Amino acid sequence: MATLDSVLLRVGAVSLALALAACGSASSQGLDARAARPEPTAAEERAAAAELYRLGKKQARAGDSLRAQEYFATAIDSGGDPNVILPELMRAAISGTRYQAAIRYFEDYGPLLNRRNRAELAVVAGVLYLGVEQPDRARKMLESALAVEPKNARAHFLLGQILRDEFADYAASDLHFRAYLELEPNGENALSARAGLLKSPEESLVVNQPTPVRFDSALGQP
């Protein structure tokens, strides 16, 4: 069975021949720089990253979130597509309640994502910051998501909740709840958003209480 070390060897992460050549001499029986492992081709790097990703998925299914994180992170470092792998990496960290690690993964690899995925995972990172009791960073993360994707309804709704509940900024909260309702008037959080409005008389409807934000709903389940 392939292991993390064996896959790394295939992309040249460790080269014993090169180390020996560097330490050798004229009496080293001809061992020199020519004995070093050749640089992997682009196709070999892609194959290695795909194998690391496969192994990460296998470990995640087996419930070994730590090993899964190792494989996923190394897959990205080996040239794998972060748009595919980073959500799995963050999900593995969250499943192991390693929320700070999930935030760090986003901060490390988020700049590699396309605009849409960067905005979506910034929303997840914002929820995680709230979960580790850093509401100011949660707010900034959600604001960064909206800077990338201004029509991200989920970011508007969550930012509305944070501004209301953590900062008592009801006017700004109202703006984000209204933005959410413009984008998703019948969305799953529409009743909660309407409950948070600074209401005009016609908006004074009886609605359900807001529901707490869950990490799995923020990240999305496969």
C-alpha positions as a LaTeX table, in Angstrom:
\begin{tabular}{lrrr}
\hline
Residue & $x$ (\AA) & $y$ (\AA) & $z$ (\AA) \\
\hline
Met1 & 0.00 & 0.00 & 0.00 \\
Ala2 & 1.32 & 3.44 & $-0.88$ \\
Thr3 & 2.40 & 5.59 & 2.05 \\
Leu4 & 3.02 & 9.29 & 2.41 \\
Asp5 & 6.78 & 8.76 & 2.35 \\
Ser6 & 6.68 & 6.57 & $-0.75$ \\
Val7 & 4.64 & 9.09 & $-2.67$ \\
Leu8 & 6.94 & 11.91 & $-1.63$ \\
Leu9 & 9.90 & 9.95 & $-2.89$ \\
Arg10 & 8.27 & 9.76 & $-6.33$ \\
Val11 & 8.26 & 13.55 & $-6.61$ \\
Gly12 & 11.85 & 13.91 & $-5.43$ \\
Ala13 & 11.17 & 15.18 & $-1.91$ \\
Val14 & 13.97 & 13.01 & $-0.56$ \\
Ser15 & 16.95 & 12.08 & $-2.71$ \\
Leu16 & 19.46 & 9.82 & $-1.02$ \\
Ala17 & 21.63 & 9.67 & $-4.11$ \\
Leu18 & 21.93 & 13.45 & $-4.19$ \\
Ala19 & 22.86 & 13.59 & $-0.52$ \\
Leu20 & 25.53 & 10.96 & $-0.96$ \\
Ala21 & 26.92 & 12.72 & $-4.00$ \\
Ala22 & 27.21 & 15.97 & $-2.08$ \\
Cys23 & 29.14 & 14.26 & 0.72 \\
Gly24 & 31.25 & 12.01 & $-1.45$ \\
Ser25 & 34.80 & 12.36 & $-2.76$ \\
Ala26 & 36.99 & 10.95 & $-5.49$ \\
Ser27 & 37.14 & 7.70 & $-3.54$ \\
Ser28 & 33.35 & 7.29 & $-3.36$ \\
Gln29 & 33.38 & 4.68 & $-6.17$ \\
Gly30 & 32.13 & 7.09 & $-8.79$ \\
Leu31 & 29.04 & 8.27 & $-6.90$ \\
Asp32 & 28.51 & 11.90 & $-7.96$ \\
Ala33 & 25.82 & 14.34 & $-8.95$ \\
Arg34 & 24.86 & 12.15 & $-11.92$ \\
Ala35 & 23.49 & 9.62 & $-9.41$ \\
Ala36 & 20.87 & 12.13 & $-8.20$ \\
Arg37 & 17.26 & 11.36 & $-9.00$ \\
Pro38 & 16.08 & 13.30 & $-12.05$ \\
Glu39 & 13.51 & 16.03 & $-11.56$ \\
Pro40 & 9.97 & 14.64 & $-11.84$ \\
Thr41 & 8.01 & 15.53 & $-14.93$ \\
Ala42 & 4.80 & 17.53 & $-14.74$ \\
Ala43 & 2.82 & 14.36 & $-15.43$ \\
Glu44 & 4.58 & 12.54 & $-12.57$ \\
Glu45 & 3.85 & 15.42 & $-10.19$ \\
Arg46 & 0.17 & 15.38 & $-11.15$ \\
Ala47 & 0.04 & 11.63 & $-10.66$ \\
Ala48 & 1.69 & 11.90 & $-7.25$ \\
Ala49 & $-0.68$ & 14.67 & $-6.15$ \\
Ala50 & $-3.66$ & 12.60 & $-7.33$ \\
Glu51 & $-2.42$ & 9.61 & $-5.34$ \\
Leu52 & $-1.97$ & 11.74 & $-2.22$ \\
Tyr53 & $-5.49$ & 13.08 & $-2.64$ \\
Arg54 & $-6.86$ & 9.54 & $-3.03$ \\
Leu55 & $-5.08$ & 8.44 & 0.13 \\
Gly56 & $-6.39$ & 11.46 & 1.99 \\
Lys57 & $-9.95$ & 10.62 & 1.01 \\
Lys58 & $-9.40$ & 7.04 & 2.13 \\
Gln59 & $-8.11$ & 8.16 & 5.54 \\
Ala60 & $-10.98$ & 10.61 & 5.93 \\
Arg61 & $-13.51$ & 7.84 & 5.24 \\
Ala62 & $-11.73$ & 5.68 & 7.82 \\
Gly63 & $-12.08$ & 8.44 & 10.40 \\
Asp64 & $-8.36$ & 9.31 & 10.64 \\
Ser65 & $-8.69$ & 13.06 & 10.21 \\
Leu66 & $-5.08$ & 13.82 & 11.17 \\
Arg67 & $-3.59$ & 11.50 & 8.57 \\
Ala68 & $-6.13$ & 12.75 & 6.04 \\
Gln69 & $-4.95$ & 16.30 & 6.65 \\
Glu70 & $-1.34$ & 15.27 & 6.07 \\
Tyr71 & $-2.18$ & 13.72 & 2.73 \\
Phe72 & $-4.40$ & 16.57 & 1.58 \\
Ala73 & $-1.91$ & 19.30 & 2.53 \\
Thr74 & 0.94 & 17.44 & 0.85 \\
Ala75 & $-1.21$ & 16.92 & $-2.24$ \\
Ile76 & $-1.65$ & 20.69 & $-2.58$ \\
Asp77 & 2.07 & 21.26 & $-1.96$ \\
Ser78 & 2.80 & 18.68 & $-4.67$ \\
Gly79 & 0.81 & 20.57 & $-7.29$ \\
Gly80 & $-2.72$ & 19.29 & $-6.71$ \\
Asp81 & $-5.69$ & 21.55 & $-7.44$ \\
Pro82 & $-6.48$ & 23.54 & $-4.26$ \\
Asn83 & $-10.01$ & 24.21 & $-5.54$ \\
Val84 & $-10.66$ & 20.49 & $-5.20$ \\
Ile85 & $-8.45$ & 19.62 & $-2.23$ \\
Leu86 & $-8.72$ & 22.56 & 0.17 \\
Pro87 & $-12.42$ & 22.00 & 0.98 \\
Glu88 & $-11.59$ & 18.39 & 1.87 \\
Leu89 & $-8.61$ & 19.52 & 3.95 \\
Met90 & $-10.70$ & 22.00 & 5.92 \\
Arg91 & $-13.50$ & 19.47 & 6.34 \\
Ala92 & $-11.03$ & 16.93 & 7.77 \\
Ala93 & $-9.72$ & 19.50 & 10.25 \\
Ile94 & $-13.23$ & 20.51 & 11.29 \\
Ser95 & $-14.27$ & 16.89 & 11.75 \\
Gly96 & $-11.39$ & 16.55 & 14.22 \\
Thr97 & $-12.46$ & 19.82 & 15.94 \\
Arg98 & $-9.17$ & 21.40 & 14.85 \\
Tyr99 & $-10.77$ & 24.73 & 14.03 \\
Gln100 & $-7.60$ & 26.79 & 14.27 \\
Ala101 & $-5.90$ & 24.38 & 11.87 \\
Ala102 & $-8.78$ & 24.72 & 9.40 \\
Ile103 & $-8.44$ & 28.51 & 9.57 \\
Arg104 & $-4.69$ & 28.25 & 8.99 \\
Tyr105 & $-5.20$ & 26.01 & 5.96 \\
Phe106 & $-7.47$ & 28.63 & 4.43 \\
Glu107 & $-5.02$ & 31.42 & 5.16 \\
Asp108 & $-2.17$ & 29.39 & 3.64 \\
Tyr109 & $-3.91$ & 28.05 & 0.55 \\
Gly110 & $-6.88$ & 30.39 & 0.06 \\
Pro111 & $-4.94$ & 32.77 & $-2.23$ \\
Leu112 & $-4.54$ & 29.86 & $-4.69$ \\
Leu113 & $-8.30$ & 29.46 & $-5.16$ \\
Asn114 & $-10.48$ & 30.89 & $-7.89$ \\
Arg115 & $-12.70$ & 33.82 & $-6.91$ \\
Arg116 & $-15.87$ & 31.85 & $-6.24$ \\
Asn117 & $-14.22$ & 29.19 & $-4.09$ \\
Arg118 & $-12.15$ & 31.77 & $-2.23$ \\
Ala119 & $-15.33$ & 33.59 & $-1.28$ \\
Glu120 & $-17.13$ & 30.39 & $-0.24$ \\
Leu121 & $-14.29$ & 29.17 & 1.96 \\
Ala122 & $-13.76$ & 32.63 & 3.42 \\
Val123 & $-17.33$ & 32.31 & 4.70 \\
Val124 & $-16.40$ & 29.00 & 6.33 \\
Ala125 & $-13.29$ & 30.60 & 7.87 \\
Gly126 & $-15.49$ & 33.40 & 9.20 \\
Val127 & $-17.76$ & 30.88 & 10.92 \\
Leu128 & $-14.70$ & 29.15 & 12.36 \\
Tyr129 & $-13.33$ & 32.42 & 13.73 \\
Leu130 & $-16.67$ & 32.96 & 15.42 \\
Gly131 & $-16.45$ & 29.42 & 16.82 \\
Val132 & $-13.09$ & 30.16 & 18.43 \\
Glu133 & $-14.47$ & 33.41 & 19.88 \\
Gln134 & $-12.74$ & 35.86 & 17.56 \\
Pro135 & $-15.74$ & 37.85 & 16.27 \\
Asp136 & $-13.66$ & 40.74 & 14.92 \\
Arg137 & $-11.71$ & 38.37 & 12.68 \\
Ala138 & $-14.95$ & 36.63 & 11.73 \\
Arg139 & $-16.37$ & 39.95 & 10.61 \\
Lys140 & $-13.27$ & 40.82 & 8.60 \\
Met141 & $-13.23$ & 37.41 & 6.96 \\
Leu142 & $-16.86$ & 37.72 & 5.89 \\
Glu143 & $-16.20$ & 41.23 & 4.62 \\
Ser144 & $-13.31$ & 39.86 & 2.58 \\
Ala145 & $-15.64$ & 37.23 & 1.11 \\
Leu146 & $-18.05$ & 39.95 & 0.02 \\
Ala147 & $-15.20$ & 42.00 & $-1.45$ \\
Val148 & $-14.49$ & 39.03 & $-3.73$ \\
Glu149 & $-18.10$ & 37.96 & $-4.31$ \\
Pro150 & $-20.53$ & 40.78 & $-3.45$ \\
Lys151 & $-23.57$ & 38.60 & $-4.20$ \\
Asn152 & $-22.68$ & 35.85 & $-1.75$ \\
Ala153 & $-25.98$ & 35.54 & 0.10 \\
Arg154 & $-24.63$ & 33.37 & 2.90 \\
Ala155 & $-21.88$ & 35.90 & 3.68 \\
His156 & $-24.47$ & 38.69 & 3.91 \\
Phe157 & $-26.66$ & 36.67 & 6.27 \\
Leu158 & $-23.82$ & 35.62 & 8.58 \\
Leu159 & $-22.34$ & 39.11 & 8.64 \\
Gly160 & $-25.76$ & 40.44 & 9.54 \\
Gln161 & $-25.92$ & 38.03 & 12.48 \\
Ile162 & $-22.42$ & 38.92 & 13.70 \\
Leu163 & $-22.94$ & 42.67 & 13.43 \\
Arg164 & $-26.19$ & 42.37 & 15.38 \\
Asp165 & $-25.19$ & 39.83 & 18.03 \\
Glu166 & $-21.50$ & 40.63 & 18.59 \\
Phe167 & $-21.24$ & 44.36 & 17.82 \\
Ala168 & $-24.79$ & 45.66 & 18.36 \\
Asp169 & $-24.50$ & 47.43 & 15.00 \\
Tyr170 & $-28.14$ & 47.13 & 14.08 \\
Ala171 & $-28.07$ & 49.52 & 11.16 \\
Ala172 & $-25.25$ & 47.66 & 9.39 \\
Ser173 & $-26.83$ & 44.35 & 10.31 \\
Asp174 & $-30.09$ & 45.48 & 8.73 \\
Leu175 & $-28.29$ & 46.29 & 5.46 \\
His176 & $-26.82$ & 42.81 & 5.22 \\
Phe177 & $-30.07$ & 41.07 & 6.10 \\
Arg178 & $-31.80$ & 43.08 & 3.36 \\
Ala179 & $-29.02$ & 42.21 & 0.90 \\
Tyr180 & $-29.53$ & 38.54 & 1.75 \\
Leu181 & $-33.28$ & 38.80 & 1.20 \\
Glu182 & $-32.77$ & 40.51 & $-2.16$ \\
Leu183 & $-30.55$ & 37.63 & $-3.27$ \\
Glu184 & $-32.55$ & 34.77 & $-1.69$ \\
Pro185 & $-36.03$ & 35.98 & $-0.75$ \\
Asn186 & $-37.14$ & 32.38 & $-0.17$ \\
Gly187 & $-33.81$ & 31.04 & 1.06 \\
Glu188 & $-33.34$ & 28.76 & 4.05 \\
Asn189 & $-32.42$ & 31.74 & 6.26 \\
Ala190 & $-35.10$ & 34.12 & 4.95 \\
Leu191 & $-37.26$ & 33.93 & 8.08 \\
Ser192 & $-34.27$ & 34.56 & 10.34 \\
Ala193 & $-33.13$ & 37.47 & 8.17 \\
Arg194 & $-36.58$ & 39.07 & 8.34 \\
Ala195 & $-36.54$ & 38.62 & 12.11 \\
Gly196 & $-33.36$ & 40.69 & 12.25 \\
Leu197 & $-34.61$ & 43.64 & 10.20 \\
Leu198 & $-35.18$ & 47.08 & 11.60 \\
Lys199 & $-38.78$ & 46.67 & 10.57 \\
Ser200 & $-41.17$ & 49.01 & 8.91 \\
Pro201 & $-44.81$ & 48.31 & 9.85 \\
Glu202 & $-45.43$ & 46.11 & 6.81 \\
Glu203 & $-42.38$ & 44.01 & 7.68 \\
Ser204 & $-43.54$ & 43.24 & 11.22 \\
Leu205 & $-44.28$ & 39.58 & 10.66 \\
Val206 & $-44.27$ & 36.73 & 13.15 \\
Val207 & $-41.25$ & 34.61 & 12.26 \\
Asn208 & $-39.16$ & 31.83 & 13.73 \\
Gln209 & $-36.18$ & 32.57 & 15.92 \\
Pro210 & $-32.78$ & 32.63 & 14.19 \\
Thr211 & $-31.02$ & 29.30 & 14.19 \\
Pro212 & $-27.37$ & 29.02 & 15.28 \\
Val213 & $-24.71$ & 28.71 & 12.60 \\
Arg214 & $-23.33$ & 25.19 & 12.20 \\
Phe215 & $-19.90$ & 24.40 & 10.84 \\
Asp216 & $-21.13$ & 21.56 & 8.63 \\
Ser217 & $-23.81$ & 23.71 & 7.00 \\
Ala218 & $-21.27$ & 26.48 & 6.40 \\
Leu219 & $-18.78$ & 24.14 & 4.78 \\
Gly220 & $-21.34$ & 21.95 & 3.03 \\
Gln221 & $-21.47$ & 18.19 & 3.16 \\
Pro222 & $-20.69$ & 15.99 & 0.11 \\
\hline
\end{tabular}
